[in-house]
Amino acid sequence: MIADFLIVHLSIVAAMAISVVYQSGSGNWKAAQGITSGFLTYYTAFFWLLSPIFPVVFLLNGFYTHSRGYTGPYKTWIVLRGVLLAAILFFAANFLLFGRERVGRSVAVPFVILASVGLTAARLLKDVFVRRYEVKPRNGFALQNGHGKVLIVGGAGYIGSLLVERLLDKGYKVRVLDSLLYGDEPLQPVRGNPDFELMVGDCRNIQDVVKAVQGIESVVHLAAIVGDPACELDHQPALETNYAATRMLIEIAKGHGVRRFLFASSCSVYGATDLEMDENSAVRPISLYGETKVDSEEVLLTSRTDAFHPTVLRYATVFGLGYRPRFDLVVNLLTAKARQESVITIFNGEQWRPFIHVRDLVEATAMVLEAPIAFVSGEIFNVGDSRMNHTLSDVGETIRRVFPDTAIENVDNSDRRNYRVNFDKLRHRLGFRARHSLEQGIRELKKAFDDGLILDYTDPRYHNQRFLKIAGSPAHKTDFDGLVMAAFSAHPNGRATAATTHR
Ligand SMILES: NC(=O)c1ccc[n+]([C@@H]2O[C@H](COP(=O)([O-])OP(=O)(O)OC[C@H]3O[C@@H](n4cnc5c(N)ncnc54)[C@H](O)[C@@H]3O)[C@@H](O)[C@H]2O)c1
């Protein structure tokens, strides 16, 4: 605040100096002399107006509270908006109070430019300084936000394997706990990285979980039986992995001093609705998968303490190339079909879905991990971008732009999933914007096919349900695990959960 105060006052003094030079240069000696001789009178008048107006407007714009955690162009926009608003109020007050002594254009314009540049540059420099000189203690725990050791449960999957890579790039130490249901290939790119550690284990096994959380500051929990069809295949492992194991993991993480806990939920918790849903909207899951997410969210949010900070991330539907591209997701699947078979079937084309490129999702997750705790603790975020809500017909048309020879068949079926989601909270609070459009993701997949990176998209390892159907249900390590999971199946308050009603 003090720095902002000084920047604003230095800007007005510099603007007056610029105005004197400008007036003298254009031969307007009288005006130049007027500003010079009346400098103290002017400045004293400005001082009493600038001093309250700017800090109050900045405060109301969240400069010192929520927008501190913003990054990138959105942060710049917030600063510019605050400066412009304060400047307009300042000029208006000046005019009303001092009439003739109002600020001339030759002072006003440089003042607004200098204040905007100064306030934005100060924030950028601070970010650079903090990043460069951040102290990292030897035990891997950060003093401030992030950069402690992160445990990614389910880190060998489509999203997890890219998140692991991104966090390692950012300088984190990363441990993965994963039962490698679909193999370890997605983690090949990070094997050998000294900051990476893989623990092959089951998040339903208490010993694996206790070992995995040792020395961990933050947990990102992605492990699940993912998708409606995969969960319907066999309720028992879905209920245990998606709900009971989450509950156990929360308790063990809390007991071992984990500070942050990010949970991967899904926008599918909103079910079928014509309204645009935000984080305050009622949830109405229409599948077992969605129900397990809702139950886990509830347990997680009630687990918050002063030392344990949970955050629920309701992910949009992912698309794009990763180390385990899933071809059981609509955009990826339709792209693959268009590329290989030149015909795609769109089911219920008028239904809306929010989409997000897998790398954008990873970026958003990393942003939440690094955000000041007060901004994210106990919060739910829809993770996506409001510009990326599309109907399934839109998806079909976008695919046809990339593969012009594609024939589109439209079919209606009983799938009722329809939801349009509002992602403003994530944008406003953390400044997240998606960088990849649907078309970019589709072109990227096309290139992967063209380059021979994906040979057969129908291979079961790219499809959760198909894979589990062939490999069989993921069994417990021991019978004891079954008993532990049964104990964690009930809701802590005793009410029914998906895990108690769907057995
Ligand atoms: N992909 C999407 O579009 C999407 C959308 C919304 C939410 N999500 C959520 O994001 C998370 C990650 O999704 P994904 O697409 O990467 O899924 P994925 O199926 O590719 O990955 C899941 C990972 O969890 C692991 N796993 C499963 N059971 C386990 C167990 N018992 N113990 C340890 N590891 C286990 C699997 O081996 C796999 O590596 C999930 O929680 C999912 O519900 C994904």
The ligand as an SDF file (V2000), in Angstrom:
LIG
                    3D

 44 48  0  0  0  0  0  0  0  0999 V2000
  -10.6880  -36.6250  -17.7630 N   0  0  0  0  0  0  0  0  0  0  0  0
  -11.7860  -35.8880  -17.5540 C   0  0  0  0  0  0  0  0  0  0  0  0
  -12.4470  -35.4000  -18.4870 O   0  0  0  0  0  0  0  0  0  0  0  0
  -12.2280  -35.6000  -16.1460 C   0  0  0  0  0  0  0  0  0  0  0  0
  -13.3290  -34.7650  -15.9740 C   0  0  0  0  0  0  0  0  0  0  0  0
  -13.7680  -34.5120  -14.6890 C   0  0  0  0  0  0  0  0  0  0  0  0
  -13.0900  -35.0430  -13.6090 C   0  0  0  0  0  0  0  0  0  0  0  0
  -12.0200  -35.8630  -13.8010 N   0  0  0  0  0  0  0  0  0  0  0  0
  -11.3560  -36.4270  -12.6170 C   0  0  0  0  0  0  0  0  0  0  0  0
   -9.9500  -36.2460  -12.7220 O   0  0  0  0  0  0  0  0  0  0  0  0
   -9.2580  -37.3580  -12.1480 C   0  0  0  0  0  0  0  0  0  0  0  0
   -8.2490  -37.9050  -13.1510 C   0  0  0  0  0  0  0  0  0  0  0  0
   -8.9240  -38.2740  -14.3510 O   0  0  0  0  0  0  0  0  0  0  0  0
   -8.1590  -38.9330  -15.5790 P   0  0  0  0  0  0  0  0  0  0  0  0
   -8.9170  -38.5840  -16.8050 O   0  0  0  0  0  0  0  0  0  0  0  0
   -6.7060  -38.6220  -15.5010 O   0  0  0  0  0  0  0  0  0  0  0  0
   -8.3930  -40.4770  -15.2660 O   0  0  0  0  0  0  0  0  0  0  0  0
   -7.5060  -41.7680  -15.5600 P   0  0  0  0  0  0  0  0  0  0  0  0
   -8.4300  -42.9290  -15.5440 O   0  0  0  0  0  0  0  0  0  0  0  0
   -6.6680  -41.5450  -16.7770 O   0  0  0  0  0  0  0  0  0  0  0  0
   -6.5070  -41.8280  -14.3080 O   0  0  0  0  0  0  0  0  0  0  0  0
   -6.8810  -42.3480  -13.0660 C   0  0  0  0  0  0  0  0  0  0  0  0
   -5.6250  -42.8560  -12.3840 C   0  0  0  0  0  0  0  0  0  0  0  0
   -5.9910  -43.3330  -11.1030 O   0  0  0  0  0  0  0  0  0  0  0  0
   -5.3060  -44.5440  -10.8610 C   0  0  0  0  0  0  0  0  0  0  0  0
   -6.0560  -45.3610   -9.8970 N   0  0  0  0  0  0  0  0  0  0  0  0
   -7.3070  -45.8890  -10.0390 C   0  0  0  0  0  0  0  0  0  0  0  0
   -7.6260  -46.5720   -8.9500 N   0  0  0  0  0  0  0  0  0  0  0  0
   -6.5900  -46.4860   -8.0780 C   0  0  0  0  0  0  0  0  0  0  0  0
   -6.3420  -46.9860   -6.7700 C   0  0  0  0  0  0  0  0  0  0  0  0
   -7.2300  -47.7430   -6.1300 N   0  0  0  0  0  0  0  0  0  0  0  0
   -5.1650  -46.6750   -6.1730 N   0  0  0  0  0  0  0  0  0  0  0  0
   -4.2470  -45.9140   -6.8050 C   0  0  0  0  0  0  0  0  0  0  0  0
   -4.4250  -45.4290   -8.0500 N   0  0  0  0  0  0  0  0  0  0  0  0
   -5.5920  -45.7040   -8.6830 C   0  0  0  0  0  0  0  0  0  0  0  0
   -5.2430  -45.2220  -12.2220 C   0  0  0  0  0  0  0  0  0  0  0  0
   -4.2050  -46.1910  -12.2820 O   0  0  0  0  0  0  0  0  0  0  0  0
   -4.9780  -44.0240  -13.1290 C   0  0  0  0  0  0  0  0  0  0  0  0
   -3.6040  -43.8080  -13.2850 O   0  0  0  0  0  0  0  0  0  0  0  0
  -10.3330  -38.3440  -11.7340 C   0  0  0  0  0  0  0  0  0  0  0  0
  -10.5920  -38.2050  -10.3630 O   0  0  0  0  0  0  0  0  0  0  0  0
  -11.5510  -37.9240  -12.5270 C   0  0  0  0  0  0  0  0  0  0  0  0
  -12.7490  -38.2760  -11.8820 O   0  0  0  0  0  0  0  0  0  0  0  0
  -11.5730  -36.1390  -15.0510 C   0  0  0  0  0  0  0  0  0  0  0  0
  1  2  1  0
  2  3  2  0
  2  4  1  0
  4  5  1  0
  4 44  2  0
  5  6  2  0
  6  7  1  0
  7  8  2  0
  8  9  1  0
  8 44  1  0
  9 10  1  0
  9 42  1  0
 10 11  1  0
 11 12  1  0
 11 40  1  0
 12 13  1  0
 13 14  1  0
 14 15  2  0
 14 16  1  0
 14 17  1  0
 17 18  1  0
 18 19  2  0
 18 20  1  0
 18 21  1  0
 21 22  1  0
 22 23  1  0
 23 24  1  0
 23 38  1  0
 24 25  1  0
 25 26  1  0
 25 36  1  0
 26 27  1  0
 26 35  1  0
 27 28  2  0
 28 29  1  0
 29 30  1  0
 29 35  2  0
 30 31  1  0
 30 32  2  0
 32 33  1  0
 33 34  2  0
 34 35  1  0
 36 37  1  0
 36 38  1  0
 38 39  1  0
 40 41  1  0
 40 42  1  0
 42 43  1  0
M  CHG  2   8   1  16  -1
M  END
$$$$
